[in-house]
Structures are given as structure tokens and as C-alpha cells.
């Protein structure tokens, strides 16, 4: 069923756009992240990039990762250590905040 607001999206399409996804990045193999980034960008699906910081791996600032992946300014980049519970919590909090901000922006547009 298409929405009557003229947006031309089905309920499923709108629900997919209002979801926020997470792309995990490993700075040792950053090129492997491009497929996920392209997937989300081509579908206009909001996402967050979580950069897993491993021992012995080169450390990068979030802005460096943003430039390397050619991300839009509104795509959050969060550094984390997936082995640490508190670090993972911070990623999930950032993901939820991005989802709330995206939902708020989406409701203003419609």
C-alpha cells in the first residue's frame, strides 16, 4: 500500500528507511567495509560505522575513517573495542541516538 502523502513509498519501504544499521569496520581491512557502506548508501538507509580498535592495529581518528570511507558528515563514526562491554554499550547508545535523530528528521519531512 502506497502512502497518501505522495512520497510513493510502501509501508515496508518507509519502515526500512527509518531503521538504522551498523557497519563494523576493522582498520586493518578497511577496504572490506566498502560493500556495507555502499549497500546502505544506495538504499538511503541510515547507518553508523563502528570501528573496532584491535591491539596492535594502527589507531585512527573517527574523522580519518570518515575520509577513508568517503562518508557523509551525518554518518556517525564511533571507535570501540568489541571485547569490552562498556565500549559496545557506547556503540549501541550512539546507534539508538542516531535512530532517534533520524526518526525525528523523517517525521518532520513527512
C-alpha atoms as a printed R data frame, in Angstrom:
    type eleno elety resid chain resno      x      y      z
1   ATOM     1    CA   UNK     A     1  0.000  0.000  0.000
2   ATOM     2    CA   UNK     A     2  1.418  3.371 -1.005
3   ATOM     3    CA   UNK     A     3  1.288  6.302  1.386
4   ATOM     4    CA   UNK     A     4 -1.222  9.029  0.527
5   ATOM     5    CA   UNK     A     5  1.304 11.802  1.273
6   ATOM     6    CA   UNK     A     6  2.717 11.493 -2.235
7   ATOM     7    CA   UNK     A     7  6.001 10.026 -1.018
8   ATOM     8    CA   UNK     A     8  5.411  6.988 -3.180
9   ATOM     9    CA   UNK     A     9  6.809  4.581 -0.587
10  ATOM    10    CA   UNK     A    10  5.138  1.432  0.625
11  ATOM    11    CA   UNK     A    11  4.880  0.825  4.367
12  ATOM    12    CA   UNK     A    12  7.739 -1.675  4.125
13  ATOM    13    CA   UNK     A    13  9.929  0.791  2.207
14  ATOM    14    CA   UNK     A    14  9.275  3.536  4.733
15  ATOM    15    CA   UNK     A    15  9.983  1.200  7.660
16  ATOM    16    CA   UNK     A    16 13.283  0.147  6.064
17  ATOM    17    CA   UNK     A    17 14.309  3.785  5.596
18  ATOM    18    CA   UNK     A    18 13.505  4.593  9.207
19  ATOM    19    CA   UNK     A    19 15.717  1.810 10.515
20  ATOM    20    CA   UNK     A    20 19.345  2.494 11.323
21  ATOM    21    CA   UNK     A    21 22.016 -0.093 10.611
22  ATOM    22    CA   UNK     A    22 25.508 -0.655 11.951
23  ATOM    23    CA   UNK     A    23 28.560 -1.273  9.785
24  ATOM    24    CA   UNK     A    24 31.531 -2.731 11.648
25  ATOM    25    CA   UNK     A    25 34.945 -1.657 10.406
26  ATOM    26    CA   UNK     A    26 38.378 -3.106 11.049
27  ATOM    27    CA   UNK     A    27 41.133 -0.583 10.302
28  ATOM    28    CA   UNK     A    28 43.424 -3.428  9.258
29  ATOM    29    CA   UNK     A    29 40.968 -4.290  6.456
30  ATOM    30    CA   UNK     A    30 39.086 -1.065  5.861
31  ATOM    31    CA   UNK     A    31 38.510 -1.908  2.196
32  ATOM    32    CA   UNK     A    32 36.217 -4.749  3.326
33  ATOM    33    CA   UNK     A    33 33.834 -2.152  4.766
34  ATOM    34    CA   UNK     A    34 33.067 -0.500  1.421
35  ATOM    35    CA   UNK     A    35 30.487 -3.133  0.448
36  ATOM    36    CA   UNK     A    36 28.388 -2.447  3.552
37  ATOM    37    CA   UNK     A    37 28.740  1.329  3.190
38  ATOM    38    CA   UNK     A    38 27.722  1.157 -0.485
39  ATOM    39    CA   UNK     A    39 24.790 -1.125  0.337
40  ATOM    40    CA   UNK     A    40 23.372  1.282  2.926
41  ATOM    41    CA   UNK     A    41 24.059  4.433  0.903
42  ATOM    42    CA   UNK     A    42 22.455  3.076 -2.298
43  ATOM    43    CA   UNK     A    43 19.311  2.195 -0.339
44  ATOM    44    CA   UNK     A    44 19.255  5.525  1.539
45  ATOM    45    CA   UNK     A    45 19.415  3.543  4.792
46  ATOM    46    CA   UNK     A    46 20.894  5.499  7.699
47  ATOM    47    CA   UNK     A    47 23.821  3.769  9.361
48  ATOM    48    CA   UNK     A    48 26.602  4.148 11.886
49  ATOM    49    CA   UNK     A    49 30.162  2.906 11.449
50  ATOM    50    CA   UNK     A    50 31.682  1.197 14.488
51  ATOM    51    CA   UNK     A    51 35.463  0.989 14.147
52  ATOM    52    CA   UNK     A    52 36.797 -1.950 16.127
53  ATOM    53    CA   UNK     A    53 40.167 -0.988 17.591
54  ATOM    54    CA   UNK     A    54 42.352 -4.075 17.920
55  ATOM    55    CA   UNK     A    55 45.593 -4.403 19.863
56  ATOM    56    CA   UNK     A    56 48.488 -3.863 17.511
57  ATOM    57    CA   UNK     A    57 46.308 -2.360 14.775
58  ATOM    58    CA   UNK     A    58 47.019  1.204 13.681
59  ATOM    59    CA   UNK     A    59 44.864  3.721 15.517
60  ATOM    60    CA   UNK     A    60 42.851  6.266 13.574
61  ATOM    61    CA   UNK     A    61 40.642  9.196 14.494
62  ATOM    62    CA   UNK     A    62 36.961  8.943 13.533
63  ATOM    63    CA   UNK     A    63 37.465 11.771 11.022
64  ATOM    64    CA   UNK     A    64 40.274  9.811  9.333
65  ATOM    65    CA   UNK     A    65 37.947  6.818  8.941
66  ATOM    66    CA   UNK     A    66 35.175  9.111  7.634
67  ATOM    67    CA   UNK     A    67 37.522 10.428  4.944
68  ATOM    68    CA   UNK     A    68 38.874  6.973  4.054
69  ATOM    69    CA   UNK     A    69 35.337  5.579  3.626
70  ATOM    70    CA   UNK     A    70 34.051  8.781  1.978
71  ATOM    71    CA   UNK     A    71 31.182  9.048  4.469
72  ATOM    72    CA   UNK     A    72 28.656 11.859  4.692
73  ATOM    73    CA   UNK     A    73 29.055 14.194  7.666
74  ATOM    74    CA   UNK     A    74 25.786 12.936  9.180
75  ATOM    75    CA   UNK     A    75 27.026  9.319  9.346
76  ATOM    76    CA   UNK     A    76 28.387  8.738 12.859
77  ATOM    77    CA   UNK     A    77 31.749  7.026 13.270
78  ATOM    78    CA   UNK     A    78 32.394  5.500 16.694
79  ATOM    79    CA   UNK     A    79 35.625  3.909 17.906
80  ATOM    80    CA   UNK     A    80 35.200  0.800 20.033
81  ATOM    81    CA   UNK     A    81 36.739 -2.383 21.359
82  ATOM    82    CA   UNK     A    82 34.219 -5.153 20.697
83  ATOM    83    CA   UNK     A    83 35.773 -7.192 23.510
84  ATOM    84    CA   UNK     A    84 34.836 -4.582 26.116
85  ATOM    85    CA   UNK     A    85 31.234 -4.466 27.338
86  ATOM    86    CA   UNK     A    86 31.288 -0.719 28.111
87  ATOM    87    CA   UNK     A    87 32.697  0.057 24.686
88  ATOM    88    CA   UNK     A    88 29.939 -1.947 22.995
89  ATOM    89    CA   UNK     A    89 27.340 -0.153 25.129
90  ATOM    90    CA   UNK     A    90 28.657  3.188 23.861
91  ATOM    91    CA   UNK     A    91 28.254  1.986 20.276
92  ATOM    92    CA   UNK     A    92 24.674  0.862 20.947
93  ATOM    93    CA   UNK     A    93 23.832  4.166 22.634
94  ATOM    94    CA   UNK     A    94 25.235  6.056 19.632
95  ATOM    95    CA   UNK     A    95 23.201  3.796 17.326
96  ATOM    96    CA   UNK     A    96 19.977  4.466 19.251
97  ATOM    97    CA   UNK     A    97 20.654  8.206 19.313
98  ATOM    98    CA   UNK     A    98 21.207  8.178 15.559
99  ATOM    99    CA   UNK     A    99 17.979  6.213 15.109
100 ATOM   100    CA   UNK     A   100 16.028  8.712 17.219
101 ATOM   101    CA   UNK     A   101 17.528 11.682 15.378
102 ATOM   102    CA   UNK     A   102 16.792 10.041 12.031
103 ATOM   103    CA   UNK     A   103 13.201  9.222 13.029
104 ATOM   104    CA   UNK     A   104 12.670 12.799 14.225
105 ATOM   105    CA   UNK     A   105 14.072 14.197 10.979
106 ATOM   106    CA   UNK     A   106 11.951 11.763  8.976
107 ATOM   107    CA   UNK     A   107  8.737 12.765 10.768
108 ATOM   108    CA   UNK     A   108  9.497 16.450 10.100
109 ATOM   109    CA   UNK     A   109  9.948 15.728  6.379
110 ATOM   110    CA   UNK     A   110  6.638 13.845  6.174
